[in-house]
Amino acid sequence: MIPLDPGFGDRFDRQFRPACQLYVVSPPAIVLPDFVEALKAALGGGPVAAFQLRLKDVSDDEVLRAAEALLPICNDHEVAFLLNDRADLAAKIGADGVHLGQSDGAIAEARALLGRDAQIGRTCHDSRHLAMEAGEEGADYVAFGAFYETTTKPSQYRPGPEILSWWTVLSQLPCVAIGGITPDNAAPIVAAGADFIAVVNAVWKHPNGPASGVASFASVLGDGTA
């Protein structure tokens, strides 16, 4: 596709969208008893819209044990609980939804497993084409990134904030920005139109703990755009 003009979004009247919200993703490896307390602290630190359990290189049983411990915490805080990659396990544990990478199966298959009320997200990297496909296939949100350097999930893709402006002009479907986002660099992402910012290290590695990590984003989350 033709590269986007960085000022693309400025050429259009911005429709109202709800304030940008926080989407917290787990580290790729956790010690479950400790992480139970860390998640409680994080969700007590300020508003969080969704939590994604993203564990890598572990057995299905370990994922299920973690979900069994963490899902009730999310329910208690009215935070959506999503599982990464595995729609089959998400259905088994009663998750609120699943986040699918490009190689994690069809959205239609996930919908059949999880039902019409489930939240199904799709990774779209820096691709407008993949985002449009995801919307056509019935995704509930699209995710772009990595916007900044990240050690959590290193990525060759590096979209600019203008892809968020493009998407919010084109679609009412929510968009998630991910990749190295911190309170210090989030403002351009929020201003460009991100509906959610997904964060990992900024919460779990905050020097004052995960509650402070969540609280640190309060000043950069917007009030929506009329």
Summary of the structure (lengths in Angstrom):
residues: 226
radius of gyration: 16.7
end to end distance: 29.1
largest distance: 50.5
contacts: 736
relative contact order: 0.19
helix: 36%
strand: 16%
